[in-house]
Amino acid sequence: MGTIAGLPLMLPILCFIVIGEFLPNTDAKLMNCLESDREALTDFKNGLHDPENRLSSWEGSNCCQWWGISCENTTGAVISVDLHNPYPEAEAGLDSSGRYAFWNISGEIRSSLTKLKSLRHLDLSFNTFDDNPIPEFFGSLKNLQYLNLSNAGFSGAVPPNLGNLSSLLYFDLKDSRRLHVDNLEWVTGLISLKHLVMNEVDLSMAGSDWIRTLNKLPSLTELHLSSCMLSAPIPPLTFVNLTSLAVLDLSYNSLNSKIPDWLVNISSLVSLDLTLNNFYGRIPLGFSDLPNLQILVLNSNYKLTASCHQLFRGRWEMIRVLNLAGNKLHGKLPAFIANLTFLTDLALGANNDHYKNLSVLWLNGNELNGPLPKSLGQLSELSSLDVSSNQLTGMVTETHFSNLEGHLPSLLNLASNAVVDVSSNLFKGSIPLTSDDFYFLNVSKIKLSGTIPYNISGSLIFLSISDNQITGEIPASISNNPSLQVIDLSNNNLIGSIPSVFMNCFYIKALDLSKNNLSGSIPTDLGFLSMLQTLHLNDNNLSGEIPSSFQNLASLETLDLGNNRLTGTIPAWIGKGLEGLKILKLRGNAFSGELPLVLSNLSSMQVLDLAENRFQGSIPASFGDFKAMTRVQNINRHLLYGMFGKLYEENLVVNMKDQSLIFSKIPSLVVNMDLSGNNLSGDLPREITKLSGLVFLNLSRNRISGHIPESISKLKQLSSLDLSSNKLSGAIPRSLASFLFLGFLILSNNNFSGRIPYTNHMTTFDAPFFAGNIGLCGIPLDVKCPSDDEDDVDPEKGLNTSKNSRNGDTSTDKWFYLIVGLGFAVGILVPYLVITMKRSWSVAYFNAVEKVVDRILFLWLKYRTRQQRNQRR
């Protein structure tokens, strides 16, 4: 038996599942298919985009002979549609030759599939369905037994009516964080389900009842919920119904609880993976008595404890893989560990505090495999480490070197395909090279200087050197890494032009060159990166116009070209070719012309920032048609790009007056329109008030005229409204005082007139927010309205500002203004905190606050009136 330093990731699949159970009958090629089925498949094909003509055989009358189609051997009815990509490495970005890159099918999935009344097997995995939602009509395919939609490019909420598939045995939804489920209750309808895979589906809104829901599926044999953002502790189960469960994978979540005792009662368990979940407490000794358990992975929970002597004295009859690394095991390894005769992999690293004074550690020239233990970071005296010529795998992260400061070596002696992550440390030096090719290099947010090496790897998938002091130009040799999916060179001192070499990085999803000193025009070649999802070129010195080739970026979700020297107009094709665009930032350039009407075709647009340009004309009424802005965004979606756990996280900056708000964890909750600092004119279109999901609206520093429409009361989600420095007139709508979330309001330098509706939430805003409007009067301004009675106090019209009132109890006044000041602070700060909470919490909170403030205001006014009457006596 060998002792292995870590767990191999590519273990053979367990043989207890009979795959044939889920496969269709393929002995019906000679049968003639039903005419109705052939017509349904033909219509289904017409909605698909098939660049490699994989469906070329879908001709003729016998659809049973078509590629991917299987029929029932007696009736000729279609029972299987299997269009999975046979080369999934192309979709995953691992096919460096690009030979199979176009095997992905995309397009529209038509409801004609529902006419296949005998359909039992549907596989659309590893295709690219352009972030379309999973069709709800899938829930009407009542005979379906096998459904595989993994890595197919679907996005949005998983439709609950899939719970109607009571015959379903196999269901695979594995995704790259595009899908989300808000409530798992619908799963209880899948009463026949045996195999469920939802890895990387966002279940963060499922709460803590997910296990009680899944416990209602007695036939379940495999359950895979890895990286699902589960965060609530696992609750106890009074009765365990999962009596057939053989594989349970809950790895890479944040369950933050003790390992539930009921797990050791599932005698059918063969494989259990609880990696990196913040579990704590004692490792249940009952695991050793599970008669079928072969794989137990509890690594990197850090707070799990066990005595080695007690733990290994158990039976462990079938155990093959036992990974307990990265916990708090203690005591000596007992001799009877040799009785574990089936054991092939044992990982116990990073479990004690020995060897802290070690200064030299050479382990080179052995057959060690698995990851480096993170306890290396505890070797504060370590000066020399050599682990070369082994078979080590996994990631080298900042944790490995957390207590080692100083210079990074110029050459890292690591095995091929290594992962290097030393970000957010105090290292100095230059960007390191390695002795062999490696997949990931993250040296961001340290103190590196120098230039980007010209011979940097050749197999990179992820490259981040952001937030350093790197100088020089971007080398053309960076394109020698054709599998790159993430390139982040932001926030450095890079100069020169953007090289026309990125088109060789065909699989790139995230490209961030922002906050450098790059100049010249934007290369046309960038428009041919068909898989690009987020592009940041902002805060450079780029000039010229937006390349017309950008209309080919059909996968683009974020385009940030802000704060450059770009000119020209916004091309109309943006509203047609970039239909998936969610964030468009062109602020701080020299764009001109009128705002194109077709921009409103961007149905996914949540952030539109065109501020600080030279746009003219009126705001189009069609700007009220941005579909995503009409919906309240109350479910947080992390905007992550990449793969294999190393992801580029989207950051969003919203500018408000003299401050910038940075959203890194909740950008999907932000709905923003900023057209400030242009030369826009005409009336404020009423249609804008249809955008009921708006959180930030800034139209300041233009020449917009007319009145604020009364329908602005529909924008209940507004946290910031800036209409300053325009030519708006008329009265300030009273409905603004009822906005619960409004923390920032500025209406200064306009032509507003009449009394300020200074009640409710409006009382949190001081005089400067209304200044520069000659016709305005009333609190908080020092201008008395003509209708004011000198000695009366009317809470609905504002506070008394007469001379007598100013000579009153100044001490009381100060206390009241202190309360108003605190209210102002709350109005500014709280909405940004509450916005991350559940909406129901925030509404309840503000309702309570409003009642308290109203009561305080009423009592104060009553007291001040009594004081004034006493003074007159």
Secondary structure, 3 states (H helix, E strand, C coil): CCCCCCCCCCCCCCCCCCHHHHCCCCCCCCCCCCHHHHHHHHHHHHCEECCCCCCCCCCCCCHHHCCCEEECCCCCCEEEEECCCCCHHHHCCCCCCCCCCCCCCEECCCHHHHHCCCCCEEECCCCCCCCCCCCHHHHHCCCCCEEECCCCCCCEECCHHHHHCCCCCEEECCCCCCEECCCCHHHHHCCCCCEEECCCCECCCCCCCHHHHHCCCCCCCEEECCCCCCCCCCCCCCCCCCCCCCEEECCCCCCCCECCHHHHHCCCCCEEECCCCCCEEECCHHHHHCCCCCEEECCCCCEEEEEHHHHCCCCCCCCCEEECCCCEEECCCCHHHHHCCCCCEEECCCCCCCCCCCCEEECCCCCCEECCCHHHHHCCCCCEEECCCCEECCEECHHHHCCCCCECCCEECCCCCEEEECCCCCCEECCCEECCCEEEEECCCCEEEECCCCCCCCCCCEEECCCCEECCCCCHHHHHCCCCCEEECCCCCCCCECCCCHHHCCCCCEEECCCCCCEEECCHHHHHCCCCCEEECCCCEEEECCCHHHHHCCCCCEEECCCCEECCCCCCCHHHHCCCCCEEECCCCCCEEECCHHHHHCCCCCEEECCCCEEEEECCHHHHHCHHHHCCCCCCCCCEEEECCEEEECCEEEEECCEEEEECCCHHHCCEEECCCCEEEEECCHHHHHCCCCCEEECCCCEEEECCCHHHHHCCCCCEEECCCCEEEECCCHHHHHCCCCCEEECCCCEEEEECCCCHHHHHCCHHHCCCCCEEECCCCCCCCCCCCCCCCECCCECCCCHHHHCCCHHHHHHHHHHHHHHHHHHHHHHHHHCCCCHHHHHHHHHHHHHHHHHHHHHHHHHHHHHHHHHHC
